[in-house]
């Protein structure tokens, strides 16, 4: 099915573009949501008009959300979580959790669909992308630390953990050498 996009659609295209999509995607999502129309001859005549309107709308949104983007770049979210000995979480930090914490911190509503990351299931530092518009996608720093510990220990703790593992591997070999 060929459709003419009326609005920007994430991971598909910008307004005014003609795209070939699966019939179900077009019929069940794009057309009912008002994101696209069938690519008929009548619709093709309006391509330039749609592109011009979309460009104006895109510039307006980018100007409005530029300040929010700058706020998000400076934010670091810290999540305390229960974790096992290996650093694996007993649950996960989801996009919903991240969106709620970010909304509370910057006082601007961010939906979970705007957060572009997989659920976090380990201790450490992570980066998530926040899709405000197709052009504005600031990075967000996330730190997950063990409950009861300070967040600063994560950066130092992660670096210390690697040599500690190497030492443990050497210890049994050293013990065997001493035994002989």
DAKARA-V43920 format. One record per backbone hydrogen bond with DSSP energy under -0.5 kcal/mol. NH is the residue of the N-H (numbers start at 1). CO is the residue of the C=O. E is the energy in kcal/mol with one decimal. If there is no record, write none. Layout:
nh = [NH,NH]
co = [CO,CO]
e = [E,E]
This chain:
nh = [3,4,5,5,6,7,9,12,13,16,17,19,19,21,21,26,27,28,29,30,31,33,34,34,35,36,37,39,40,44,45,46,47,50,51,52,53,54,55,56,57,58,59,60,61,62,63,64,65,66,69,70,71,72,73,74,74,75,75,77,79,81,84,87,89,90,93,94,98,99,100,101,102,103,104,105,106,107,114,115,116,116,117,120,121,123,124,126,128,129,130,131,131,132,132,133,137,138,140,141,142,143,144,145,145,147,149,153,154,155,156,157,158,159,160,161,162,163,164,165,166,167,168,169,170,171,172,173,174,175,176,177,178,179,180]
co = [19,37,3,17,35,35,13,9,9,5,14,3,17,1,19,22,23,24,25,25,26,29,30,31,30,30,4,2,38,40,41,43,44,46,47,48,49,50,51,52,53,54,55,56,57,58,59,60,61,62,65,66,67,68,69,70,71,71,72,141,143,145,88,84,121,82,120,92,94,95,96,97,98,99,100,101,102,103,111,112,114,129,115,93,119,87,144,142,140,116,138,114,129,130,136,136,135,130,128,75,126,77,124,79,143,81,146,150,151,151,152,153,154,155,156,157,158,159,160,161,162,163,164,165,166,167,168,169,170,171,172,173,174,175,176]
e = [-2.8,-3.3,-0.6,-2.6,-2.9,-1.7,-2.9,-2.0,-2.1,-3.1,-1.7,-2.4,-0.5,-2.9,-0.6,-2.4,-3.0,-2.9,-1.5,-2.1,-2.7,-1.9,-0.6,-1.1,-2.1,-1.1,-2.1,-2.1,-2.0,-2.2,-1.1,-1.3,-1.2,-2.6,-2.6,-2.3,-2.3,-2.5,-2.2,-1.9,-2.4,-2.9,-2.4,-2.2,-2.4,-2.5,-2.2,-2.2,-2.5,-0.7,-2.4,-2.0,-1.8,-2.4,-1.9,-0.9,-0.6,-0.5,-1.1,-2.6,-3.0,-2.3,-2.6,-1.3,-2.0,-2.3,-2.4,-0.7,-2.2,-2.6,-2.3,-2.3,-2.6,-2.6,-2.1,-1.9,-2.6,-1.5,-1.5,-1.0,-0.5,-3.5,-0.8,-2.6,-0.5,-2.3,-2.3,-3.2,-2.5,-1.2,-2.4,-3.2,-0.6,-1.1,-2.0,-1.5,-0.8,-0.7,-3.0,-1.2,-3.1,-3.1,-2.9,-2.3,-0.5,-1.8,-2.0,-1.4,-1.2,-0.6,-1.2,-3.6,-2.6,-1.1,-2.0,-2.0,-0.9,-0.9,-1.8,-1.9,-1.7,-2.4,-2.0,-1.7,-1.5,-2.1,-1.1,-0.8,-2.6,-2.7,-2.2,-2.1,-2.1,-2.1,-1.7]
